Amino acid sequence: MRFTYRAAGPITQPILGLGPPGPAPGAVMNRSRRFIAAAAVLALLAGCSRTQQDWRAAQQAGTPQAYQVFVARHPDSELAGVARQRIAELTEEAAWQQATRTNTAAAYQAYLARYPDGSWSQDARIRMESRSLTAQPPPGPGPQMPPAPEPVAAQGRLASADGANAGSSTVQLGAFSSVVNANSAWNQLSSRFRPELQGVTPLTVPVMSSGRRLYRLEVRVADQAAARRLCHQLQQHSQGCLPLP
């Protein structure tokens, strides 16, 4: 006897235990990579945002301490180098302000010990030498030292203090260990500040300061108002200048 089986219709139920077909392995890998990349971008953006926020906070505070906090938090940031430079500038500026508030030869000497080539070093030397001379008692009678010879400069000859009568006020531009150095400084200054120093006559004045001979570089101007105006112009470029009484 032969039996024949015919299906009533198509088989629609899945085979037991297999379930619906899943995504291909390559698609799963691509989605995983895209997720990781997106997470990395978000982390980078968040890090940049924090860096910029901390940088703006340091700029708004404008103190060495604020920039030090930024460097501690972001030592590898491109702005860390800028922050370190601002720390150095602000620290020197605070030291100079302290010296000018104290306004003594010792205070300017302390500034120069920390910043021998600082932004206000030349001004500090002028003020220190001026305060030292003011603190010294007037010299008593005694043998007079002959004046040192004055060499001819490349751009002219420095006049002596007795030979220049033009103007009624004096401005000190520096104090140097020799006439040669004063002469060289005048050549540089007269070239660098040609409009400001045009028409003035330079002088070298030998003085004793702290037991050693120095040579002050001075120029004569019309009056005290002209002296203050000249010093204001030069100090805008961090050039030492001091109106003398």
C-alpha positions as CSV (number, residue, x, y, z in Angstrom):
1,M,0.0,0.0,0.0
2,R,1.4,3.5,-0.9
3,F,0.7,6.6,1.1
4,T,1.2,10.2,-0.3
5,Y,1.5,13.4,1.8
6,R,0.6,16.7,0.4
7,A,1.2,20.0,2.3
8,A,-1.9,22.1,2.7
9,G,0.1,25.3,2.2
10,P,3.5,27.0,2.5
11,I,5.3,26.6,5.8
12,T,5.2,30.0,7.5
13,Q,6.5,29.2,11.0
14,P,10.3,29.4,11.5
15,I,12.2,26.4,12.4
16,L,12.1,25.8,16.1
17,G,15.1,27.5,17.9
18,L,16.5,29.5,14.9
19,G,14.4,32.7,15.2
20,P,14.5,35.5,12.6
21,P,17.6,36.2,10.6
22,G,20.0,38.7,12.3
23,P,22.2,41.5,10.9
24,A,25.4,40.5,9.1
25,P,28.6,40.6,11.2
26,G,30.1,43.4,9.1
27,A,27.2,45.7,9.8
28,V,27.6,45.2,13.5
29,M,31.3,46.0,13.3
30,N,30.6,49.2,11.3
31,R,28.0,50.4,13.8
32,S,30.5,49.8,16.7
33,R,33.2,51.8,14.9
34,R,30.8,54.7,14.2
35,F,29.8,54.7,17.9
36,I,33.4,54.8,19.1
37,A,34.3,57.6,16.7
38,A,31.3,59.7,17.7
39,A,32.2,59.2,21.4
40,A,35.8,60.3,20.7
41,V,34.6,63.5,18.9
42,L,32.3,64.3,21.7
43,A,35.0,63.8,24.3
44,L,37.4,66.0,22.3
45,L,34.8,68.8,22.0
46,A,34.1,68.6,25.7
47,G,37.8,68.9,26.4
48,C,38.3,71.9,24.1
49,S,35.3,73.5,25.7
50,R,36.7,73.1,29.2
51,T,40.1,74.4,28.0
52,Q,38.6,77.5,26.5
53,Q,36.4,78.1,29.6
54,D,39.4,77.9,31.9
55,W,41.5,80.1,29.6
56,R,38.8,82.8,29.6
57,A,38.5,82.6,33.3
58,A,42.3,83.1,33.7
59,Q,42.2,86.1,31.3
60,Q,39.4,87.7,33.2
61,A,41.2,87.3,36.5
62,G,44.5,88.5,35.1
63,T,46.6,87.3,38.0
64,P,49.6,84.9,38.1
65,Q,47.6,82.6,40.4
66,A,44.8,82.3,37.8
67,Y,47.2,81.4,35.0
68,Q,49.0,78.9,37.3
69,V,45.7,77.1,37.8
70,F,45.2,77.0,34.1
71,V,48.7,75.4,33.5
72,A,48.0,72.9,36.3
73,R,44.8,71.8,34.7
74,H,46.0,71.9,31.1
75,P,49.8,71.4,31.0
76,D,49.7,70.0,27.5
77,S,47.5,72.7,26.0
78,E,48.9,75.0,23.3
79,L,47.8,77.9,25.6
80,A,50.0,76.6,28.5
81,G,53.1,78.3,27.0
82,V,51.2,81.6,26.7
83,A,50.0,81.2,30.3
84,R,53.6,80.7,31.5
85,Q,54.7,83.8,29.7
86,R,51.9,85.9,31.3
87,I,52.9,84.5,34.7
88,A,56.4,85.8,34.2
89,E,55.3,89.2,32.9
90,L,52.8,89.7,35.7
91,T,55.2,88.6,38.4
92,E,57.9,91.1,37.1
93,E,55.3,93.8,36.9
94,A,54.3,93.2,40.5
95,A,58.0,93.4,41.6
96,W,58.4,96.7,39.8
97,Q,55.3,98.2,41.3
98,Q,56.6,97.1,44.8
99,A,59.9,98.8,44.1
100,T,58.3,102.0,42.9
101,R,56.0,102.1,46.0
102,T,59.0,101.7,48.3
103,N,61.0,104.1,46.2
104,T,64.4,103.4,47.8
105,A,67.8,102.5,46.3
106,A,67.6,99.1,48.1
107,A,64.2,98.4,46.6
108,Y,65.4,99.1,43.1
109,Q,68.5,97.0,43.8
110,A,66.3,94.1,44.8
111,Y,64.3,94.4,41.6
112,L,67.6,94.4,39.5
113,A,68.8,91.3,41.4
114,R,65.8,89.4,40.2
115,Y,65.5,91.0,36.7
116,P,68.8,92.4,35.6
117,D,67.6,92.6,32.0
118,G,63.9,93.2,32.8
119,S,61.5,95.6,31.2
120,W,62.2,98.3,33.7
121,S,65.9,97.5,34.4
122,Q,67.3,100.7,32.9
123,D,64.7,102.8,34.8
124,A,65.6,100.9,38.0
125,R,69.3,101.7,37.6
126,I,68.5,105.4,37.0
127,R,66.3,105.6,40.1
128,M,68.6,103.6,42.2
129,E,71.6,105.8,41.3
130,S,69.5,108.9,41.9
131,R,68.3,107.7,45.4
132,S,71.9,106.7,46.3
133,L,73.1,110.2,45.5
134,T,70.3,111.8,47.4
135,A,71.1,109.7,50.5
136,Q,74.7,110.6,50.5
137,P,76.0,113.6,52.5
138,P,77.5,116.4,50.5
139,P,81.2,115.9,49.8
140,G,83.6,117.8,52.0
141,P,86.7,119.6,50.9
142,G,89.3,117.4,49.5
143,P,91.4,116.6,46.4
144,Q,89.4,116.8,43.2
145,M,89.7,114.0,40.7
146,P,90.4,115.2,37.2
147,P,87.6,114.6,34.7
148,A,87.9,111.6,32.5
149,P,88.6,112.3,28.8
150,E,85.6,112.1,26.6
151,P,86.0,110.1,23.3
152,V,84.5,111.2,20.1
153,A,81.4,109.3,19.2
154,A,80.4,107.8,15.9
155,Q,77.5,110.3,15.7
156,G,78.9,113.3,17.5
157,R,80.7,114.2,20.7
158,L,79.1,114.3,24.1
159,A,79.3,117.7,25.7
160,S,80.5,118.2,29.2
161,A,78.3,119.4,32.0
162,D,80.0,122.8,32.2
163,G,79.9,123.4,28.4
164,A,76.2,123.0,27.8
165,N,74.0,125.9,28.8
166,A,71.0,125.3,26.5
167,G,67.9,124.6,28.5
168,S,67.0,125.0,32.1
169,S,66.0,121.5,33.1
170,T,67.8,118.1,32.9
171,V,66.7,114.6,32.1
172,Q,68.7,111.6,33.0
173,L,68.7,108.7,30.5
174,G,71.2,106.3,32.2
175,A,74.2,105.8,34.5
176,F,77.2,104.0,33.1
177,S,80.6,102.7,34.3
178,S,82.5,104.7,31.7
179,V,82.3,107.6,29.3
180,V,82.7,105.1,26.4
181,N,79.6,103.2,27.5
182,A,77.6,106.4,28.0
183,N,78.7,107.6,24.5
184,S,77.6,104.3,23.0
185,A,74.3,104.4,24.7
186,W,73.6,107.9,23.4
187,N,74.3,106.8,19.8
188,Q,71.8,104.0,20.2
189,L,69.2,106.2,21.9
190,S,69.5,109.1,19.5
191,S,69.0,106.6,16.6
192,R,66.1,104.7,18.2
193,F,64.3,107.8,19.5
194,R,65.3,110.3,16.8
195,P,62.0,112.4,16.9
196,E,62.0,112.6,20.7
197,L,65.7,113.5,21.1
198,Q,66.1,115.7,18.1
199,G,67.7,119.0,19.0
200,V,68.8,118.1,22.5
201,T,72.4,118.2,23.7
202,P,73.7,115.1,25.6
203,L,75.9,115.5,28.6
204,T,78.1,113.2,30.6
205,V,78.2,114.0,34.3
206,P,80.7,112.1,36.5
207,V,79.3,111.2,39.9
208,M,80.2,109.0,42.8
209,S,77.7,106.4,43.8
210,S,78.1,103.7,46.4
211,G,81.9,104.3,46.4
212,R,82.4,104.0,42.7
213,R,82.5,106.5,39.8
214,L,79.6,106.5,37.4
215,Y,78.8,108.6,34.4
216,R,75.3,109.9,34.0
217,L,73.9,110.4,30.6
218,E,71.8,113.5,30.6
219,V,70.1,115.9,28.2
220,R,69.0,119.5,28.7
221,V,65.5,120.6,27.9
222,A,63.6,123.8,28.1
223,D,61.8,123.4,31.4
224,Q,60.3,120.9,33.8
225,A,57.2,120.4,31.7
226,A,59.4,119.5,28.7
227,A,61.3,117.1,30.9
228,R,58.2,115.3,32.1
229,R,56.9,115.2,28.5
230,L,60.1,113.7,27.2
231,C,60.2,111.0,30.0
232,H,56.6,110.1,29.4
233,Q,57.3,109.5,25.7
234,L,60.4,107.4,26.4
235,Q,58.8,105.4,29.2
236,Q,56.1,104.3,26.8
237,H,58.8,102.3,25.1
238,S,60.3,101.0,28.4
239,Q,63.2,103.3,28.2
240,G,64.5,104.6,31.5
241,C,64.1,108.4,32.0
242,L,64.1,110.6,35.1
243,P,63.6,114.4,35.3
244,L,66.2,115.9,37.6
245,P,65.5,118.8,39.9
